[in-house]
Amino acid sequence: MSMPVLAEVTHRELLRRGRAARAGWLVLGSMLVALGFIGIFVPLLPTTDFLLLALPCFARSSPQLEAWLLNHPRFGPGLRAWRKERAVPRRAKIAACAGMAAGFGLFWFHVRPGPLLSGAILAFLLFWASWIVRRPELGERP
């Protein structure tokens, strides 16, 4: 069993920051976690992406919530891998690419866009799919 990940920011450092700034980061982080939670149930709405964005918000406002995310049994390993190595698990790469392909297929089928719009959106999705696929996998050295 691994040791819990401790937040990197000390309480003293947080006290030096403005109370309003910490509250703003806390609200933003909480909203991102809420969007991530909704993403569990709504197809094509990312969960991990919102949690990755919430991490720096909590690092600036609440070390306890940052540690909670990093130690979460389901999402913690992926969040820690991204933070440490910028790594993406193979299963997540496959899910991301499949989701983009399904989203493009649904868009194309329902909207019936012209060739210029189709090509632009396809190029955009292919760019991000190639970026995701080129990220290192867990335990892999870049």
SEBASE-594333 format. One line per field, with one value per residue: residue in three letters; x, y, z negated of N, C-alpha, C in turn; residue number from 0. Coordinates in nm, 4 decimals. Layout:
BEGIN
residuo: [ALA, ...]
n_u: [X, ...]
n_v: [Y, ...]
n_w: [Z, ...]
ca_u: [X, ...]
ca_v: [Y, ...]
ca_w: [Z, ...]
c_u: [X, ...]
c_v: [Y, ...]
c_w: [Z, ...]
num: [NUM, ...]
***
This chain:
BEGIN
residuo: [MET, SER, MET, PRO, VAL, LEU, ALA, GLU, VAL, THR, HIS, ARG, GLU, LEU, LEU, ARG, ARG, GLY, ARG, ALA, ALA, ARG, ALA, GLY, TRP, LEU, VAL, LEU, GLY, SER, MET, LEU, VAL, ALA, LEU, GLY, PHE, ILE, GLY, ILE, PHE, VAL, PRO, LEU, LEU, PRO, THR, THR, ASP, PHE, LEU, LEU, LEU, ALA, LEU, PRO, CYS, PHE, ALA, ARG, SER, SER, PRO, GLN, LEU, GLU, ALA, TRP, LEU, LEU, ASN, HIS, PRO, ARG, PHE, GLY, PRO, GLY, LEU, ARG, ALA, TRP, ARG, LYS, GLU, ARG, ALA, VAL, PRO, ARG, ARG, ALA, LYS, ILE, ALA, ALA, CYS, ALA, GLY, MET, ALA, ALA, GLY, PHE, GLY, LEU, PHE, TRP, PHE, HIS, VAL, ARG, PRO, GLY, PRO, LEU, LEU, SER, GLY, ALA, ILE, LEU, ALA, PHE, LEU, LEU, PHE, TRP, ALA, SER, TRP, ILE, VAL, ARG, ARG, PRO, GLU, LEU, GLY, GLU, ARG, PRO]
n_u: [0.0845, 0.0620, 0.2029, 0.0116, -0.0151, 0.1310, 0.0297, 0.2010, 0.2206, 0.2696, 0.0912, 0.1649, 0.2626, 0.0262, -0.1114, 0.0228, -0.0673, -0.3322, -0.6543, -0.8830, -0.7842, -0.7179, -0.9745, -1.0963, -0.9464, -1.0204, -1.2981, -1.2977, -1.1550, -1.3351, -1.5580, -1.4521, -1.4084, -1.6745, -1.7704, -1.6149, -1.7247, -1.9841, -1.9125, -1.8701, -2.1142, -2.2174, -2.1932, -1.8988, -1.8147, -1.5340, -1.3808, -1.1356, -0.9815, -1.0931, -1.0410, -0.7626, -0.7254, -0.8290, -0.6433, -0.4091, -0.5518, -0.6434, -0.3951, -0.3203, -0.5003, -0.6140, -0.4503, -0.5470, -0.7643, -0.6271, -0.4574, -0.6570, -0.7581, -0.5242, -0.4879, -0.7113, -0.8860, -0.9684, -0.9077, -0.6674, -0.4131, -0.3767, -0.3750, -0.1501, 0.0461, 0.0347, 0.1128, 0.3719, 0.5150, 0.3979, 0.2442, 0.0158, -0.2226, -0.2466, -0.5054, -0.6576, -0.5696, -0.6717, -0.9462, -0.9816, -0.9195, -1.1107, -1.3422, -1.3186, -1.3353, -1.5928, -1.7424, -1.6874, -1.7996, -2.0735, -2.1260, -2.0786, -2.2751, -2.5200, -2.5138, -2.4254, -2.2052, -2.0359, -1.7599, -1.5358, -1.5729, -1.5934, -1.3373, -1.1763, -1.2532, -1.1937, -0.9151, -0.8409, -0.9199, -0.7581, -0.5056, -0.5074, -0.5530, -0.3176, -0.1372, -0.2109, -0.1635, 0.1123, 0.2056, 0.3954, 0.3570, 0.2451, 0.5151, 0.6936, 0.9841, 1.0498]
n_v: [-0.1176, 0.2171, 0.5250, 0.8117, 1.0914, 1.3942, 1.7327, 1.9947, 2.2575, 2.4553, 2.5398, 2.7885, 2.9190, 2.9465, 3.1237, 3.3586, 3.4359, 3.6213, 3.6295, 3.6546, 3.5770, 3.3086, 3.2127, 3.2525, 3.0744, 2.8379, 2.8278, 2.8145, 2.5707, 2.3959, 2.4217, 2.3107, 2.0463, 1.9759, 1.9909, 1.7852, 1.5703, 1.5696, 1.4979, 1.2262, 1.1119, 1.2246, 1.1674, 1.2136, 1.4386, 1.5423, 1.3937, 1.3530, 1.5584, 1.7938, 1.7482, 1.7516, 2.0210, 2.1250, 2.0613, 2.2486, 2.4676, 2.3914, 2.3533, 2.6109, 2.6934, 2.4995, 2.2632, 2.0244, 1.9478, 1.9206, 1.7061, 1.5162, 1.4797, 1.3830, 1.1459, 1.0007, 0.6969, 0.6156, 0.8231, 0.9322, 0.7905, 0.8422, 1.1230, 1.1751, 1.0576, 1.2223, 1.4647, 1.4062, 1.2826, 1.3693, 1.1777, 0.9582, 0.7099, 0.4087, 0.3088, 0.5414, 0.6934, 0.5452, 0.5637, 0.8427, 0.8915, 0.7272, 0.8518, 1.1042, 1.0262, 0.9136, 1.1386, 1.3108, 1.1561, 1.1533, 1.4284, 1.4779, 1.3125, 1.4156, 1.6952, 1.7378, 1.8844, 2.1146, 2.0505, 2.2126, 2.2937, 2.0373, 1.9346, 2.1159, 2.0704, 1.8000, 1.8089, 1.9531, 1.7727, 1.5529, 1.6621, 1.6946, 1.4299, 1.3080, 1.4408, 1.3459, 1.0692, 1.0694, 1.1256, 1.0142, 0.6831, 0.5364, 0.4908, 0.4836, 0.6152, 0.9363]
n_w: [0.0000, 0.0896, -0.0326, -0.1343, 0.0852, 0.0110, -0.0087, 0.1617, 0.0800, -0.2033, -0.5054, -0.6039, -0.3763, -0.2332, -0.3965, -0.3488, -0.1042, 0.0463, -0.1047, 0.0555, 0.3054, 0.2554, 0.1987, 0.4469, 0.6101, 0.4834, 0.5330, 0.8147, 0.8513, 0.7257, 0.8930, 1.1264, 1.0436, 1.0027, 1.2674, 1.3727, 1.2302, 1.3355, 1.5905, 1.5643, 1.6076, 1.8409, 2.1766, 2.3759, 2.2362, 2.0745, 1.7865, 1.6425, 1.7520, 1.6466, 1.3782, 1.3808, 1.4352, 1.2033, 1.0087, 0.9931, 0.9036, 0.6505, 0.5362, 0.4920, 0.3079, 0.1275, -0.0317, -0.1375, 0.0279, 0.2663, 0.2014, 0.1584, 0.4194, 0.5460, 0.4086, 0.4651, 0.5175, 0.7781, 0.9686, 0.8844, 0.9474, 1.2271, 1.2289, 1.0712, 1.2330, 1.4580, 1.3459, 1.2573, 1.4752, 1.7080, 1.8268, 1.9961, 1.9485, 2.1469, 2.1866, 2.1497, 2.3647, 2.5786, 2.5219, 2.5452, 2.8175, 2.9413, 2.8480, 2.9701, 3.2382, 3.2441, 3.1709, 3.3885, 3.5933, 3.5175, 3.5291, 3.8028, 3.9186, 3.8170, 3.8564, 4.1135, 4.2416, 4.4640, 4.6940, 4.6243, 4.3524, 4.2376, 4.2964, 4.1536, 3.8861, 3.8650, 3.9045, 3.6763, 3.4710, 3.5374, 3.4940, 3.2097, 3.1321, 3.2236, 3.0598, 2.8059, 2.8347, 2.8612, 2.6060, 2.3239, 2.1815, 1.8692, 1.6502, 1.8573, 2.0043, 2.1380]
ca_u: [0.0000, 0.1465, 0.1795, -0.0660, 0.0612, 0.1110, 0.0264, 0.3317, 0.2152, 0.2507, -0.0128, 0.2244, 0.2672, -0.1097, -0.1505, 0.0832, -0.1478, -0.4542, -0.7720, -0.9716, -0.7232, -0.7366, -1.1167, -1.1219, -0.8906, -1.1015, -1.4245, -1.2693, -1.1238, -1.4590, -1.6400, -1.3908, -1.4388, -1.8168, -1.7804, -1.5588, -1.8243, -2.0908, -1.8551, -1.8818, -2.2460, -2.2508, -2.0984, -1.8096, -1.7685, -1.4192, -1.3733, -0.9975, -0.9324, -1.1376, -0.9688, -0.6265, -0.7315, -0.8600, -0.5249, -0.3362, -0.6405, -0.6386, -0.2587, -0.3126, -0.6042, -0.6452, -0.3668, -0.6267, -0.8381, -0.5266, -0.4184, -0.7731, -0.7594, -0.4068, -0.4997, -0.8386, -0.8567, -0.9953, -0.8451, -0.5372, -0.2955, -0.3609, -0.3387, -0.0105, 0.1299, 0.0416, 0.1895, 0.5119, 0.5795, 0.3142, 0.2106, -0.1260, -0.2373, -0.2885, -0.6523, -0.7092, -0.5409, -0.7689, -1.0775, -0.9836, -0.9255, -1.2417, -1.4408, -1.3096, -1.3866, -1.7387, -1.7960, -1.6827, -1.8990, -2.2071, -2.1334, -2.0903, -2.4026, -2.6352, -2.5044, -2.3964, -2.1319, -1.9682, -1.6250, -1.4402, -1.5924, -1.5567, -1.1922, -1.1179, -1.2778, -1.1168, -0.7738, -0.8306, -0.9272, -0.6400, -0.3934, -0.5125, -0.5370, -0.1748, -0.0712, -0.2401, -0.0968, 0.2567, 0.2422, 0.4487, 0.2649, 0.2886, 0.6392, 0.7761, 1.0710, 1.0409]
ca_v: [0.0000, 0.3355, 0.6330, 0.9196, 1.2030, 1.5151, 1.8552, 2.0578, 2.3918, 2.4557, 2.6293, 2.9223, 2.9799, 2.9847, 3.2411, 3.4758, 3.4736, 3.6911, 3.5475, 3.6578, 3.4951, 3.1669, 3.1802, 3.2425, 2.9476, 2.7304, 2.8237, 2.7642, 2.4282, 2.3237, 2.4177, 2.2154, 1.9120, 1.9523, 1.9586, 1.6512, 1.4755, 1.5622, 1.4255, 1.0813, 1.0686, 1.2831, 1.1204, 1.3069, 1.5457, 1.4806, 1.3979, 1.3700, 1.6898, 1.8929, 1.7227, 1.8022, 2.1669, 2.1586, 2.0406, 2.3711, 2.5566, 2.3472, 2.3754, 2.7510, 2.7287, 2.3996, 2.1428, 1.9059, 1.9052, 1.8745, 1.5714, 1.4286, 1.4432, 1.3015, 1.0154, 0.9382, 0.5617, 0.6001, 0.9253, 0.9705, 0.7418, 0.9148, 1.2614, 1.1757, 1.0267, 1.3412, 1.5670, 1.3670, 1.2461, 1.4097, 1.0487, 0.9261, 0.5644, 0.3611, 0.3007, 0.6778, 0.7330, 0.4774, 0.6231, 0.9786, 0.8838, 0.6716, 0.9562, 1.2053, 0.9675, 0.9040, 1.2747, 1.3598, 1.0811, 1.2047, 1.5635, 1.4704, 1.2500, 1.4982, 1.8328, 1.7331, 2.0071, 2.1215, 1.9940, 2.3001, 2.2797, 1.8991, 1.9230, 2.1939, 2.0009, 1.6757, 1.8440, 1.9898, 1.6503, 1.4719, 1.7242, 1.6614, 1.2849, 1.2767, 1.4925, 1.2530, 0.9412, 1.0862, 1.1405, 0.8878, 0.6023, 0.5220, 0.4192, 0.4946, 0.7321, 1.0087]
ca_w: [0.0000, 0.1005, -0.1276, -0.0750, 0.1401, -0.0673, 0.0697, 0.1650, 0.0244, -0.3480, -0.5556, -0.6171, -0.2433, -0.1971, -0.4737, -0.2867, 0.0112, 0.0092, -0.1337, 0.1730, 0.4102, 0.2178, 0.2159, 0.5905, 0.6585, 0.4266, 0.6071, 0.9489, 0.8398, 0.6937, 1.0148, 1.2184, 0.9925, 1.0312, 1.4104, 1.3886, 1.1791, 1.4364, 1.7035, 1.5435, 1.6543, 1.9705, 2.2778, 2.4443, 2.1474, 2.0070, 1.6408, 1.5984, 1.7941, 1.5486, 1.2530, 1.4018, 1.4222, 1.0637, 0.9232, 0.9586, 0.8273, 0.5111, 0.4871, 0.4515, 0.2114, 0.0266, -0.0216, -0.1713, 0.1469, 0.3624, 0.1581, 0.1805, 0.5614, 0.5783, 0.3430, 0.5001, 0.5673, 0.9213, 1.0517, 0.8316, 1.0206, 1.3534, 1.1982, 1.0264, 1.3496, 1.5415, 1.2750, 1.2461, 1.6015, 1.8214, 1.8878, 2.0156, 1.9613, 2.2796, 2.1905, 2.1657, 2.5023, 2.6645, 2.4963, 2.6003, 2.9639, 2.9774, 2.8218, 3.0755, 3.3619, 3.2307, 3.1738, 3.5267, 3.6705, 3.4839, 3.5839, 3.9475, 3.9536, 3.7814, 3.9053, 4.2572, 4.2746, 4.5934, 4.6912, 4.5572, 4.2082, 4.2023, 4.3002, 4.0443, 3.7595, 3.8693, 3.8825, 3.5346, 3.3906, 3.5652, 3.4242, 3.0671, 3.1181, 3.2363, 2.9400, 2.6964, 2.8615, 2.8436, 2.4645, 2.2681, 2.1010, 1.7309, 1.6312, 1.9765, 2.0025, 2.2665]
c_u: [0.0889, 0.1071, 0.0958, 0.0260, 0.0281, 0.1105, 0.1598, 0.3341, 0.1901, 0.1430, 0.0401, 0.2294, 0.1288, -0.1542, -0.0932, 0.0033, -0.2746, -0.5704, -0.8653, -0.9161, -0.7414, -0.8817, -1.1510, -1.0701, -0.9721, -1.2335, -1.4021, -1.2379, -1.2477, -1.5503, -1.5844, -1.4143, -1.5853, -1.8369, -1.7240, -1.6558, -1.9384, -2.0416, -1.8575, -2.0100, -2.2827, -2.1479, -2.0239, -1.7716, -1.6554, -1.4259, -1.2315, -0.9426, -0.9700, -1.0669, -0.8237, -0.6227, -0.7599, -0.7367, -0.4481, -0.4225, -0.6360, -0.4987, -0.2426, -0.4115, -0.6222, -0.5594, -0.4447, -0.7041, -0.7432, -0.4846, -0.5329, -0.7782, -0.6433, -0.4141, -0.6303, -0.8113, -0.8741, -0.9125, -0.7035, -0.4179, -0.2713, -0.3188, -0.1931, 0.0845, 0.1439, 0.1297, 0.3388, 0.5802, 0.5091, 0.2727, 0.0594, -0.1372, -0.2891, -0.4411, -0.7155, -0.6839, -0.6437, -0.9070, -1.0879, -0.9974, -1.0599, -1.3511, -1.4389, -1.3658, -1.5393, -1.8030, -1.7964, -1.7866, -2.0403, -2.2279, -2.1578, -2.2277, -2.5209, -2.6318, -2.4893, -2.3228, -2.0706, -1.8264, -1.5231, -1.4513, -1.5553, -1.4059, -1.1250, -1.1346, -1.1995, -0.9684, -0.7496, -0.8279, -0.8054, -0.5157, -0.3924, -0.5002, -0.3888, -0.0971, -0.0896, -0.1622, 0.0543, 0.2993, 0.3000, 0.3396, 0.3246, 0.4154, 0.7350, 0.8603, 1.0604, 1.1685]
c_v: [0.1238, 0.4401, 0.7410, 1.0311, 1.3270, 1.6352, 1.9272, 2.1945, 2.3834, 2.5556, 2.7719, 2.9939, 3.0262, 3.1099, 3.3692, 3.5235, 3.5424, 3.5956, 3.5418, 3.5713, 3.3469, 3.1252, 3.1652, 3.1125, 2.8292, 2.7152, 2.7665, 2.6144, 2.3449, 2.3138, 2.3172, 2.0714, 1.8781, 1.9177, 1.8192, 1.5439, 1.4594, 1.4825, 1.2747, 1.0297, 1.1188, 1.2375, 1.2366, 1.4294, 1.4871, 1.4942, 1.4317, 1.5070, 1.7973, 1.8730, 1.7687, 1.9543, 2.2097, 2.1475, 2.1697, 2.4716, 2.5201, 2.3632, 2.5182, 2.7866, 2.6289, 2.2745, 2.0148, 1.8558, 1.8583, 1.7313, 1.4726, 1.3849, 1.3500, 1.1614, 0.9440, 0.8005, 0.5462, 0.6970, 0.9620, 0.9197, 0.8162, 1.0595, 1.2713, 1.1490, 1.1493, 1.4472, 1.5328, 1.3515, 1.2978, 1.2857, 1.0307, 0.7746, 0.5250, 0.3554, 0.4386, 0.7293, 0.6731, 0.5391, 0.7627, 0.9761, 0.8280, 0.7759, 1.0649, 1.1522, 0.9576, 1.0425, 1.3324, 1.2889, 1.1307, 1.3451, 1.5582, 1.4152, 1.3437, 1.6386, 1.8375, 1.8606, 2.0002, 2.0691, 2.0814, 2.2874, 2.1392, 1.8832, 1.9970, 2.1217, 1.8703, 1.7043, 1.8795, 1.8651, 1.5610, 1.5300, 1.6822, 1.5117, 1.2472, 1.3274, 1.3955, 1.1227, 0.9524, 1.1092, 1.0087, 0.8140, 0.5840, 0.4389, 0.4266, 0.6216, 0.8033, 1.0021]
c_w: [0.0000, -0.0023, -0.0598, -0.0246, 0.0590, 0.0244, 0.0550, 0.0967, -0.1259, -0.3862, -0.5650, -0.4817, -0.2003, -0.2714, -0.4138, -0.1657, -0.0369, -0.0093, -0.0129, 0.2857, 0.3800, 0.2372, 0.3638, 0.6493, 0.6082, 0.5017, 0.7465, 0.9461, 0.8121, 0.8152, 1.1152, 1.1740, 1.0200, 1.1786, 1.4392, 1.3411, 1.2791, 1.5572, 1.6877, 1.6081, 1.7936, 2.0734, 2.3443, 2.3614, 2.0635, 1.8560, 1.5973, 1.6361, 1.6927, 1.4143, 1.2636, 1.3874, 1.2781, 0.9737, 0.8921, 0.8817, 0.6791, 0.4521, 0.4361, 0.3411, 0.0979, 0.0447, -0.0527, -0.0488, 0.2570, 0.3291, 0.1804, 0.3269, 0.5955, 0.5181, 0.3752, 0.5607, 0.7188, 1.0071, 1.0083, 0.9109, 1.1521, 1.3313, 1.1543, 1.1431, 1.4399, 1.4750, 1.2758, 1.3816, 1.7261, 1.9013, 1.8940, 2.0293, 2.1000, 2.2915, 2.2113, 2.3072, 2.5985, 2.6474, 2.5568, 2.7519, 3.0110, 2.9556, 2.9277, 3.2071, 3.3577, 3.2369, 3.3146, 3.6125, 3.6436, 3.5401, 3.7343, 3.9897, 3.9294, 3.8426, 4.0575, 4.3014, 4.4137, 4.5815, 4.6169, 4.4055, 4.1618, 4.1958, 4.1859, 3.9112, 3.7548, 3.8444, 3.7361, 3.4470, 3.4147, 3.4975, 3.2780, 3.0434, 3.1289, 3.1149, 2.8237, 2.7143, 2.8377, 2.6985, 2.4159, 2.1901, 1.9620, 1.7231, 1.7479, 1.9670, 2.1371, 2.3448]
num: [0, 1, 2, 3, 4, 5, 6, 7, 8, 9, 10, 11, 12, 13, 14, 15, 16, 17, 18, 19, 20, 21, 22, 23, 24, 25, 26, 27, 28, 29, 30, 31, 32, 33, 34, 35, 36, 37, 38, 39, 40, 41, 42, 43, 44, 45, 46, 47, 48, 49, 50, 51, 52, 53, 54, 55, 56, 57, 58, 59, 60, 61, 62, 63, 64, 65, 66, 67, 68, 69, 70, 71, 72, 73, 74, 75, 76, 77, 78, 79, 80, 81, 82, 83, 84, 85, 86, 87, 88, 89, 90, 91, 92, 93, 94, 95, 96, 97, 98, 99, 100, 101, 102, 103, 104, 105, 106, 107, 108, 109, 110, 111, 112, 113, 114, 115, 116, 117, 118, 119, 120, 121, 122, 123, 124, 125, 126, 127, 128, 129, 130, 131, 132, 133, 134, 135, 136, 137, 138, 139, 140, 141]
***
